[in-house]
Amino acid sequence: MACHGQQLHSQRLIRCDTMIDSSTQDSPMAKLGIASKDTRHQVRVAVTQAEPRWLDLQGSIDKTCALIVEAAKGGAELLAFPECWITGYPAWIWARPVDTDLASRYIKNSMRADGPEMARIQQCAADNDMTVVLGFSENFHNTLYISQAIIDSDGKLLALRRKIKATHMERTIFGDASGDALTSVVDTRVGRVGALSCWEHIQPLLKYYLYSHREQIHVAAWPPLHPYKDEKELWSMSREGARALSQTYAIESQAFVLHATSIISEQGISLMNTERGAVMSTPGGGSSAIFGPDGRILTEDIPQCEEGILYATLDLDEILRCKSFVDVCGHYSRPDMLWLGVDREVKKHVQ
């Protein structure tokens, strides 16, 4: 879908509601003769598709809290945000390798994990009884990391993880994580929740490590994703390629996957001067979706230039039904032949 010249409808919060119900006659689970769902195991989740407040930390916090409030009104118990939602994905890195002015501004507007801005989001989560998985550019003593925070519905910060390896041009401004980044799956009020960013969903060993921690709900955080155009670009960087990675993650993990993307407008393109960039050079990029543990897409798309919130009510027993067929860290594995070694130690610069 082309959307050149269109304005993003920032006030229109679309509610796309889906109920995954294994008891319906047309359900793939029902066709297999599997019993109906247990309604005690339902969780209502939401995924944002919105434009960040580019290079504006305080504006980003305001918009984050507004979306938490809106999702709570929609009955959501968990809300997922995209990669670098705060303070927006630095799209200019794909247009030119060096821009010290924008990089300096980006550092100033990136969020500290222990700062007042994070505390405000935690309080908003608690006030709205919302579990939040937040993608943000983390400022740690003026070194930046692509980070994700998992905040429980009481406002407690349960996990702070960093992308283990910044992708390609991201390395011009972001650092790499250490062993503490492997704390990526935690118990929340709504179940076991985990998260990865963008092309971490291409990392087989990292994915398998998360699978071993038995996620029920996984947040796949992505930047704006545009439709594939031609052979001059990588299909794996497109909307279609990234969705395939999130969908594959759902199939392999037997977890629900919340595929969260942001969007970029003409204003964002102009601000970061990305008109001639390899990616994010045209308006759009919205591709948010929710996948079931067998890979089914559970939501209807929001147009890629429009802001909105996707909702789905999940039956966590669907995970058990899928795992009865395949469990790559259980009955469908061969640890006597193949296994994964992990080093969780945090490597310090000075010892």
NULUM-372024 format. One record per residue: x, y, z of N, C-alpha, C in turn; residue number from 1. Coordinates in pm, whole numbers. Layout:
N
PT   n.east   n.north     n.up   ca.east   ca.north    ca.up   c.east   c.north     c.up   resi
PT        X         Y        Z         X          Y        Z        X         Y        Z    NUM
...
//
This chain:
351
PT   n.east   n.north     n.up   ca.east   ca.north    ca.up   c.east   c.north     c.up   resi
PT       84      -120        0         0          0        0       87       125        0      1
PT       69       211      -98       141        337     -102       71       439      -15      2
PT      149       524       48        85        624      134      161       754      129      3
PT      221       785       16       293        911        2      196      1027       18      4
PT      238      1123      100       159       1243      117       44      1231      214      5
PT       19      1110      264       -90       1094      359      -47      1141      496      6
PT     -140      1187      573      -114       1225      711     -148      1109      803      7
PT      -66      1091      905       -95        987     1003     -208      1032     1093      8
PT     -302       942     1116      -419        977     1196     -389       951     1343      9
PT     -321      1047     1406      -270       1025     1541     -379      1014     1646     10
PT     -498      1064     1617      -605       1058     1715     -694       936     1698     11
PT     -672       860     1590      -757        746     1564     -693       620     1621     12
PT     -745       570     1731      -693        449     1791     -786       335     1755     13
PT     -748       258     1655      -831        150     1603     -829        33     1699     14
PT     -943       -25     1725      -948       -144     1808     -981      -262     1719     15
PT     -884      -347     1697      -905       -470     1620     -910      -584     1720     16
PT    -1029      -632     1750     -1047       -732     1854    -1052      -871     1796     17
PT     -980      -963     1858      -981      -1102     1818     -990     -1190     1941     18
PT    -1073     -1291     1932     -1081      -1392     2036    -1036     -1524     1976     19
PT     -925     -1579     2024      -882      -1709     1975     -954     -1815     2056     20
PT    -1039     -1892     1990     -1132      -1982     2057    -1122     -2121     1996     21
PT    -1066     -2216     2071     -1046      -2350     2018    -1173     -2432     2016     22
PT    -1283     -2377     2069     -1407      -2453     2074    -1494     -2432     1951     23
PT    -1459     -2334     1865     -1542      -2307     1749    -1527     -2418     1647     24
PT    -1631     -2437     1566     -1634      -2547     1471    -1524     -2536     1366     25
PT    -1488     -2412     1330     -1390      -2392     1224    -1247     -2385     1276     26
PT    -1228     -2393     1408     -1094      -2384     1464    -1009     -2502     1422     27
PT     -880     -2478     1388      -791      -2590     1356     -782     -2691     1469     28
PT     -790     -2643     1595      -783      -2735     1708     -909     -2821     1715     29
PT    -1026     -2759     1686     -1151      -2835     1690    -1152     -2942     1582     30
PT    -1097     -2908     1464     -1093      -3006     1356    -1009     -3128     1393     31
PT     -914     -3108     1485      -831      -3219     1530     -895     -3296     1645     32
PT    -1015     -3253     1686     -1085      -3323     1792    -1035     -3290     1931     33
PT     -972     -3173     1947      -916      -3136     2076    -1021     -3059     2156     34
PT    -1021     -3079     2286     -1125      -3025     2373    -1127     -2873     2371     35
PT    -1240     -2818     2416     -1259      -2673     2414    -1176     -2605     2521     36
PT    -1166     -2474     2511     -1079      -2395     2597    -1130     -2384     2740     37
PT    -1038     -2359     2828     -1069      -2329     2967    -1068     -2178     2983     38
PT    -1184     -2118     3008     -1196      -1972     3010    -1120     -1909     3125     39
PT    -1076     -1987     3222     -1000      -1933     3333     -859     -1892     3290     40
PT     -817     -1929     3171      -681      -1905     3127     -674     -1800     3017     41
PT     -768     -1709     3015      -770      -1606     2912     -690     -1483     2956     42
PT     -619     -1425     2861      -544      -1301     2884     -573     -1207     2767     43
PT     -607     -1085     2798      -632       -986     2693     -506      -902     2675     44
PT     -457      -900     2552      -331       -830     2523     -354      -724     2416     45
PT     -257      -634     2406      -265       -526     2308     -127      -495     2253     46
PT     -124      -452     2128         1       -414     2060      -19      -278     1997     47
PT       76      -190     2015        66        -57     1956      118       -56     1813     48
PT       63        34     1734       118         72     1604      106       223     1598     49
PT      216       292     1623       208        437     1636      342       500     1599     50
PT      338       631     1578       461        704     1548      522       755     1678     51
PT      652       734     1698       718        788     1818      722       940     1815     52
PT      750       997     1928       784       1139     1936      935      1148     1915     53
PT      971      1165     1790      1112       1157     1752     1199      1255     1830     54
PT     1306      1204     1889      1407       1286     1956     1345      1379     2060     55
PT     1243      1331     2129      1170       1411     2228     1136      1320     2345     56
PT     1224      1319     2445      1207       1225     2556     1078      1252     2634     57
PT     1054      1377     2671       935       1405     2751      807      1381     2671     58
PT      809      1418     2544       693       1389     2459      671      1240     2443     59
PT      781      1164     2438       770       1018     2429      704       959     2552     60
PT      740      1010     2668       680        959     2792      531       992     2794     61
PT      496      1113     2754       355       1152     2749      275      1058     2659     62
PT      328      1029     2541       255        944     2446      250       800     2495     63
PT      357       753     2558       358        617     2613      249       601     2717     64
PT      241       695     2808       140        687     2913       -1       698     2856     65
PT      -18       782     2754      -150        795     2692     -193       663     2628     66
PT      -99       591     2567      -132        462     2506     -161       356     2612     67
PT      -91       362     2724      -120        269     2834     -262       291     2885     68
PT     -299       417     2903      -434        449     2949     -538       402     2848     69
PT     -512       426     2719      -607        385     2615     -622       234     2610     70
PT     -510       162     2622      -516         16     2619     -592       -38     2740     71
PT     -575        26     2853      -649        -15     2973     -799         3     2953     72
PT     -838       111     2888      -980        132     2858    -1033        23     2766     73
PT     -946       -31     2682      -984       -140     2592     -981      -276     2659     74
PT     -952      -278     2788      -955       -403     2862     -826      -482     2859     75
PT     -719      -425     2804      -593       -499     2793     -527      -515     2929     76
PT     -460      -629     2945      -381       -657     3065     -232      -649     3037     77
PT     -195      -653     2910       -55       -642     2869      -49      -557     2743     78
PT       50      -467     2737        66       -379     2621      210      -387     2573     79
PT      228      -408     2442       360       -423     2381      393      -302     2294     80
PT      518      -254     2307       567       -141     2229      681      -186     2137     81
PT      708      -109     2029       811       -146     1930      954      -124     1979     82
PT     1047      -158     1890      1189       -133     1916     1215        17     1918     83
PT     1293        61     2018      1330        203     2030     1209       295     2023     84
PT     1097       251     2080       979        337     2084     1014       472     2146     85
PT     1091       469     2252      1146        590     2312     1296       593     2276     86
PT     1345       688     2206      1283        810     2159     1271       809     2006     87
PT     1227       691     1956      1215        669     1813     1339       600     1756     88
PT     1317       513     1658      1429        444     1595     1513       543     1515     89
PT     1647       542     1528      1733        640     1460     1749       610     1311     90
PT     1649       641     1235      1643        599     1094     1755       657     1009     91
PT     1813       769     1050      1915        833      968     2040       746      951     92
PT     2062       649     1039      2183        567     1029     2186       486      900     93
PT     2069       464      839      2063        390      713     2074       482      592     94
PT     2083       613      618      2099        710      509     2242       763      501     95
PT     2311       771      616      2450        820      619     2515       767      747     96
PT     2641       732      742      2705        668      857     2736       762      972     97
PT     2748       893      943      2785        988     1048     2692      1108     1044     98
PT     2633      1139     1158      2557       1262     1176     2569      1298     1324     99
PT     2674      1370     1358      2704       1395     1499     2598      1482     1566    100
PT     2536      1572     1490      2433       1657     1550     2312      1574     1594    101
PT     2262      1488     1504      2148       1404     1540     2187      1303     1647    102
PT     2307      1248     1638      2351       1150     1737     2358      1212     1876    103
PT     2409      1334     1885      2416       1402     2014     2277      1429     2070    104
PT     2188      1473     1984      2050       1498     2026     1982      1369     2069    105
PT     2013      1261     1999      1954       1132     2032     2001      1084     2168    106
PT     2129      1102     2198      2182       1065     2330     2110      1142     2439    107
PT     2093      1273     2419      2029       1357     2520     1884      1315     2545    108
PT     1818      1261     2445      1677       1226     2457     1652      1077     2475    109
PT     1758      1000     2495      1742        859     2528     1720       846     2679    110
PT     1657       736     2719      1607        723     2856     1698       639     2945    111
PT     1722       687     3065      1792        609     3165     1697       508     3228    112
PT     1746       389     3254      1661        286     3313     1625       318     3458    113
PT     1708       399     3523      1684        434     3664     1642       580     3681    114
PT     1595       641     3573      1562        783     3578     1415       810     3607    115
PT     1380       937     3620      1241        974     3652     1143       940     3541    116
PT     1188       938     3417      1098        905     3306     1053       759     3314    117
PT     1147       669     3342      1109        529     3359     1017       513     3480    118
PT     1048       585     3586       963        578     3706      820       622     3675    119
PT      807       722     3589       673        768     3553      597       661     3475    120
PT      665       591     3385       600        484     3310      562       370     3403    121
PT      649       336     3497       619        232     3594      495       268     3676    122
PT      485       394     3715       369        437     3792      243       431     3708    123
PT      255       468     3581       139        463     3491       94       318     3472    124
PT      189       226     3460       154         84     3449       78        38     3572    125
PT      126        78     3689        60         38     3814      -78       101     3826    126
PT      -89       228     3790      -218        298     3800     -323       235     3709    127
PT     -278       175     3599      -371        117     3502     -372       -35     3503    128
PT     -306       -94     3605      -305       -240     3622     -259      -308     3493    129
PT     -151      -258     3436      -105       -301     3304       37      -356     3309    130
PT       57      -474     3254       192       -524     3228      239      -460     3097    131
PT      359      -403     3098       409       -327     2983      544      -385     2939    132
PT      557      -409     2809       686       -446     2751      727      -331     2660    133
PT      832      -260     2700       867       -131     2642     1001      -137     2572    134
PT     1004      -102     2443      1129        -87     2371     1177        57     2380    135
PT     1306        76     2412      1355        214     2425     1506       219     2399    136
PT     1551       338     2361      1694        364     2351     1743       399     2491    137
PT     1827       312     2546      1872        330     2684     2002       410     2688    138
PT     2002       514     2770      2122        594     2794     2186       548     2924    139
PT     2300       481     2913      2374        437     3031     2508       510     3030    140
PT     2514       619     3107      2634        703     3111     2675       747     2970    141
PT     2574       784     2892      2591        837     2756     2641       734     2655    142
PT     2638       607     2691      2649        499     2594     2508       445     2571    143
PT     2475       419     2445      2338        379     2411     2327       229     2387    144
PT     2212       176     2427      2178         36     2402     2034        29     2352    145
PT     2008       -68     2264      1870        -98     2225     1814      -189     2332    146
PT     1723      -137     2412      1679       -207     2533     1530      -232     2535    147
PT     1492      -327     2620      1352       -359     2646     1332      -376     2795    148
PT     1226      -318     2846      1189       -332     2987     1058      -408     2996    149
PT     1053      -502     3089       928       -571     3121      883      -522     3257    150
PT      772      -452     3258       718       -390     3380      588      -461     3415    151
PT      577      -508     3539       455       -579     3578      344      -481     3613    152
PT      226      -534     3634       108       -450     3655      112      -376     3788    153
PT      205      -410     3877       222       -333     4001      330      -226     3986    154
PT      384      -211     3865       486       -111     3838      628      -158     3859    155
PT      647      -280     3904       782       -330     3930      854      -362     3800    156
PT      979      -319     3791      1062       -349     3674     1118      -490     3692    157
PT     1063      -585     3617      1101       -725     3633     1225      -761     3552    158
PT     1243      -698     3438      1357       -730     3353     1397      -608     3272    159
PT     1528      -592     3257      1584       -491     3168     1688      -564     3082    160
PT     1657      -578     2955      1747       -650     2866     1793      -559     2753    161
PT     1913      -588     2703      1968       -513     2592     1988      -605     2472    162
PT     1969      -552     2354      1994       -627     2231     2138      -677     2233    163
PT     2157      -808     2213      2290       -863     2234     2391      -813     2132    164
PT     2345      -781     2012      2433       -729     1908     2354      -635     1819    165
PT     2393      -508     1818      2327       -412     1730     2346      -456     1585    166
PT     2244      -433     1503      2243       -481     1365     2307      -381     1268    167
PT     2408      -425     1198      2466       -350     1084     2489      -204     1121    168
PT     2417      -109     1060      2442         32     1082     2406        77     1224    169
PT     2328         0     1295      2297         33     1435     2423        42     1519    170
PT     2528       -28     1476      2652        -29     1554     2723       105     1554    171
PT     2679       199     1467      2740        331     1466     2702       412     1589    172
PT     2593       375     1657      2554        451     1777     2520       363     1897    173
PT     2494       233     1878      2453        147     1989     2563        47     2025    174
PT     2572        16     2155      2667        -83     2203     2605      -221     2213    175
PT     2690      -320     2248      2648       -458     2264     2618      -488     2411    176
PT     2536      -589     2433      2498       -628     2568     2600      -723     2628    177
PT     2583      -750     2758      2661       -852     2827     2566      -961     2876    178
PT     2615     -1047     2964      2538      -1165     3003     2404     -1137     3067    179
PT     2388     -1020     3129      2261       -989     3194     2148      -971     3092    180
PT     2182      -952     2965      2079       -939     2861     2002     -1068     2842    181
PT     2056     -1178     2893      1990      -1307     2876     1874     -1326     2972    182
PT     1854     -1231     3064      1733      -1234     3146     1621     -1173     3063    183
PT     1561     -1257     2980      1465      -1210     2881     1326     -1266     2899    184
PT     1308     -1359     2992      1177      -1420     3018     1152     -1415     3168    185
PT     1037     -1361     3207      1004      -1345     3349      858     -1382     3374    186
PT      828     -1411     3499       691      -1436     3540      623     -1303     3570    187
PT      510     -1278     3505       429      -1159     3529      291     -1201     3575    188
PT      209     -1104     3603        73      -1136     3646       -5     -1209     3537    189
PT       29     -1185     3411       -47      -1246     3301       17     -1375     3250    190
PT      132     -1412     3305       199      -1534     3260      346     -1511     3236    191
PT      412     -1608     3174       555      -1597     3144      572     -1517     3015    192
PT      638     -1403     3028       651      -1308     2918      799     -1289     2886    193
PT      830     -1289     2756       967      -1266     2711      970     -1166     2597    194
PT     1091     -1125     2557      1104      -1022     2455     1238     -1032     2383    195
PT     1235      -998     2255      1355       -979     2175     1331      -861     2081    196
PT     1440      -807     2027      1432       -693     1936     1475      -731     1795    197
PT     1388      -701     1699      1422       -698     1557     1493      -826     1512    198
PT     1614      -810     1456      1683       -925     1397     1742     -1021     1501    199
PT     1718      -998     1628      1747      -1103     1725     1663     -1227     1693    200
PT     1555     -1207     1619      1470      -1320     1579     1533     -1401     1465    201
PT     1655     -1362     1423      1731      -1442     1328     1838     -1525     1401    202
PT     1863     -1495     1527      1968      -1559     1605     1920     -1695     1657    203
PT     1957     -1807     1596      1904      -1938     1637     1936     -1975     1782    204
PT     2060     -1947     1826      2099      -1987     1961     2025     -1904     2066    205
PT     2012     -1774     2040      1940      -1687     2133     1794     -1728     2142    206
PT     1734     -1756     2028      1594      -1799     2028     1577     -1929     2107    207
PT     1666     -2023     2084      1653      -2152     2153     1667     -2134     2304    208
PT     1755     -2041     2344      1770      -2013     2487     1638     -1963     2545    209
PT     1570     -1873     2474      1441      -1825     2522     1337     -1936     2521    210
PT     1337     -2020     2418      1242      -2130     2413     1255     -2218     2537    211
PT     1378     -2235     2584      1401      -2321     2700     1341     -2264     2828    212
PT     1306     -2135     2826      1247      -2071     2943     1094     -2067     2938    213
PT     1036     -2134     2840       893      -2162     2838      806     -2037     2839    214
PT      835     -1947     2746       748      -1830     2730      606     -1872     2698    215
PT      512     -1793     2746       373      -1805     2701      338     -1691     2605    216
PT      391     -1573     2634       368      -1455     2550      504     -1394     2519    217
PT      530     -1374     2391       657      -1316     2347      631     -1185     2274    218
PT      709     -1082     2308       700       -954     2239      817      -942     2142    219
PT      784      -932     2014       882       -913     1908      878      -766     1868    220
PT      980      -691     1908       982       -546     1887     1058      -512     1759    221
PT      996      -432     1674      1053       -397     1544     1041      -246     1521    222
PT     1125      -190     1431      1108        -51     1387     1001       -45     1278    223
PT      982        70     1213       892         73     1097      937       -27      991    224
PT      842       -99      933       872       -203      834      792      -175      708    225
PT      861      -155      598       794       -122      472      783      -245      382    226
PT      682      -248      296       667       -361      204      788      -378      113    227
PT      813      -502       76       924       -534      -15      898      -471     -152    228
PT     1003      -411     -210       988       -343     -339     1052      -420     -454    229
PT     1180      -449     -444      1248       -516     -554     1374      -585     -503    230
PT     1445      -650     -596      1561       -731     -560     1680      -649     -514    231
PT     1672      -517     -521      1781       -432     -474     1788      -427     -322    232
PT     1684      -470     -255      1683       -469     -108     1666      -611      -56    233
PT     1696      -629       72      1681       -760      134     1535      -784      172    234
PT     1480      -895      126      1343       -931      164     1334      -949      315    235
PT     1441      -995      377      1441      -1019      521     1433      -891      602    236
PT     1455      -774      539      1440       -646      608     1304      -583      583    237
PT     1221      -648      504      1092       -591      466      983      -626      567    238
PT      868      -565      548       749       -598      628      720      -748      622    239
PT      726      -803      501       693       -944      484      797     -1034      550    240
PT      925      -999      533      1030      -1081      592     1028     -1080      743    241
PT     1010      -961      802      1008       -949      947      887     -1021     1006    242
PT      774     -1009      941       655      -1081      988      677     -1232      985    243
PT      745     -1278      881       774      -1421      871      860     -1467      988    244
PT      954     -1382     1030      1039      -1417     1144      960     -1425     1273    245
PT      870     -1329     1296       787      -1333     1416      693     -1453     1414    246
PT      638     -1481     1297       547      -1594     1283      621     -1726     1307    247
PT      742     -1736     1254       823      -1855     1275      856     -1872     1423    248
PT      882     -1760     1491       909      -1767     1635      790     -1828     1709    249
PT      669     -1788     1670       550      -1844     1733      542     -1995     1712    250
PT      567     -2038     1590       560      -2181     1559      666     -2259     1636    251
PT      788     -2207     1640       898      -2278     1705      885     -2280     1857    252
PT      833     -2173     1914       825      -2161     2061      694     -2210     2118    253
PT      592     -2223     2033       456      -2252     2077      409     -2146     2178    254
PT      445     -2022     2150       403      -1908     2232      323     -1811     2146    255
PT      239     -1732     2211       175      -1620     2142      281     -1514     2117    256
PT      280     -1453     1999       379      -1352     1965      310     -1221     1932    257
PT      350     -1116     2002       300       -981     1979      405      -906     1896    258
PT      375      -888     1770       466       -829     1671      439      -678     1670    259
PT      527      -601     1734       503       -458     1756      592      -374     1665    260
PT      530      -286     1587       605       -198     1497      562       -53     1518    261
PT      651        38     1481       615        180     1481      595       226     1337    262
PT      560       352     1320       542        409     1187      621       539     1177    263
PT      644       582     1055       717        706     1032      637       791      932    264
PT      629       920      960       555       1013      874      651      1100      795    265
PT      596      1185      711       678       1282      638      757      1369      736    266
PT      695      1399      851       763       1481      951      887      1411     1005    267
PT      873      1281     1036       987       1206     1085     1097      1192      980    268
PT     1056      1170      855      1152       1159      745     1228      1289      727    269
PT     1156      1401      733      1219       1532      718     1313      1561      834    270
PT     1270      1528      956      1352       1555     1074     1486      1483     1067    271
PT     1483      1357     1021      1606       1276     1018     1670      1271      880    272
PT     1607      1339      783      1663       1349      648     1693      1211      590    273
PT     1589      1129      585      1607        991      538     1547       967      399    274
PT     1517      1073      326      1452       1059      196     1529       966      102    275
PT     1660       964      114      1743        880       27     1802       761      101    276
PT     1747       730      216      1798        620      295     1759       484      239    277
PT     1831       381      283      1803        245      238     1669       195      289    278
PT     1628       243      406      1499        207      465     1438       331      529    279
PT     1310       325      558      1238        433      625     1252       565      551    280
PT     1244       557      419      1256        676      334     1121       725      284    281
PT     1015       650      310       880        688      271      787       670      391    282
PT      674       741      394       584        729      508      524       589      520    283
PT      496       550      643       432        421      667      514       336      762    284
PT      517       207      736       597        115      816      521        38      921    285
PT      392        70      940       314         -3     1039      285      -145      994    286
PT      309      -240     1082       289       -381     1045      256      -465     1167    287
PT      201      -405     1271       178       -476     1396       78      -590     1378    288
PT       95      -695     1457        10       -813     1446       26      -898     1571    289
PT      -64      -994     1587       -56      -1092     1695      -69     -1230     1634    290
PT       23     -1320     1672        24      -1456     1619       -7     -1556     1730    291
PT      -79     -1662     1693      -106      -1770     1785       12     -1865     1796    292
PT        9     -1957     1894       123      -2047     1915      142     -2151     1806    293
PT       49     -2158     1711        70      -2243     1593      104     -2160     1470    294
PT      125     -2029     1488       164      -1941     1379       50     -1867     1312    295
PT      -74     -1898     1349      -188      -1826     1289     -184     -1678     1323    296
PT     -220     -1593     1228      -236      -1452     1259     -375     -1432     1316    297
PT     -383     -1361     1427      -508      -1348     1502     -574     -1212     1487    298
PT     -510     -1120     1417      -559       -983     1409     -571      -938     1264    299
PT     -654      -837     1244      -663       -772     1113     -566      -654     1111    300
PT     -504      -631      996      -404       -526      985     -465      -388      997    301
PT     -391      -299     1060      -418       -156     1053     -340      -103      932    302
PT     -397       -15      849      -320         41      737     -185        93      784    303
PT      -83        75      703        54         98      748       85       244      782    304
PT        1       336      739        22        478      770      -60       525      890    305
PT     -140       436      948      -232        477     1054     -188       425     1191    306
PT     -215       506     1292      -189        466     1429     -307       388     1484    307
PT     -279       300     1578      -387        223     1639     -335       127     1742    308
PT     -428        54     1802      -396        -50     1898     -468      -177     1856    309
PT     -394      -286     1847      -452       -417     1818     -476      -491     1948    310
PT     -592      -556     1958      -627       -633     2077     -656      -778     2040    311
PT     -628      -866     2133      -671      -1006     2119     -685     -1065     2259    312
PT     -786     -1150     2274      -802      -1225     2398     -747     -1365     2375    313
PT     -645     -1401     2449      -572      -1525     2428     -615     -1632     2526    314
PT     -623     -1754     2477      -646      -1870     2561     -512     -1942     2576    315
PT     -452     -1933     2694      -319      -1988     2713     -316     -2140     2702    316
PT     -432     -2205     2712      -434      -2350     2693     -404     -2389     2548    317
PT     -416     -2293     2455      -376      -2321     2317     -229     -2362     2311    318
PT     -149     -2308     2403        -7      -2343     2407       10     -2492     2435    319
PT      -69     -2543     2530       -59      -2685     2565      -97     -2773     2447    320
PT     -198     -2732     2375      -242      -2810     2260     -134     -2815     2152    321
PT      -66     -2701     2134        43      -2699     2036      162     -2781     2084    322
PT      193     -2770     2213       308      -2844     2266      283     -2995     2267    323
PT      159     -3037     2263       133      -3181     2254      180     -3237     2119    324
PT      199     -3147     2022       249      -3188     1891      400     -3166     1879    325
PT      449     -3054     1933       590      -3021     1918      637     -2940     2038    326
PT      754     -2974     2090       819      -2899     2198      969     -2911     2175    327
PT     1028     -2806     2118      1167      -2815     2073     1267     -2819     2188    328
PT     1221     -2790     2309      1306      -2805     2428     1254     -2916     2518    329
PT     1169     -3001     2465      1111      -3111     2541     1112     -3238     2461    330
PT      991     -3292     2437       981      -3423     2373     1027     -3425     2228    331
PT     1036     -3307     2164      1080      -3302     2024     1223     -3246     2018    332
PT     1313     -3301     2097      1451      -3256     2101     1543     -3376     2124    333
PT     1673     -3356     2101      1773      -3461     2123     1894     -3403     2195    334
PT     1880     -3372     2326      1992      -3313     2399     2112     -3407     2412    335
PT     2091     -3537     2388      2205      -3628     2388     2295     -3608     2267    336
PT     2241     -3539     2165      2316      -3514     2042     2351     -3366     2024    337
PT     2257     -3277     2057      2273      -3134     2035     2229     -3059     2159    338
PT     2313     -2965     2206      2277      -2887     2323     2340     -2747     2310    339
PT     2294     -2656     2395      2337      -2516     2389     2410     -2479     2517    340
PT     2527     -2418     2504      2601      -2366     2618     2580     -2216     2631    341
PT     2570     -2167     2755      2536      -2026     2780     2630     -1969     2887    342
PT     2678     -1847     2865      2758      -1775     2964     2681     -1650     3003    343
PT     2624     -1650     3123      2542      -1537     3168     2622     -1435     3248    344
PT     2750     -1455     3261      2832      -1363     3340     2837     -1225     3275    345
PT     2823     -1122     3358      2836       -984     3310     2984      -950     3303    346
PT     3031      -915     3185      3172       -880     3166     3192      -732     3200    347
PT     3280      -706     3296      3304       -570     3342     3427      -510     3275    348
PT     3423      -378     3255      3534       -309     3192     3655      -301     3284    349
PT     3630      -291     3414      3737       -283     3513     3708      -385     3622    350
PT     3804      -472     3650      3784       -576     3752     3890      -565     3860    351
//
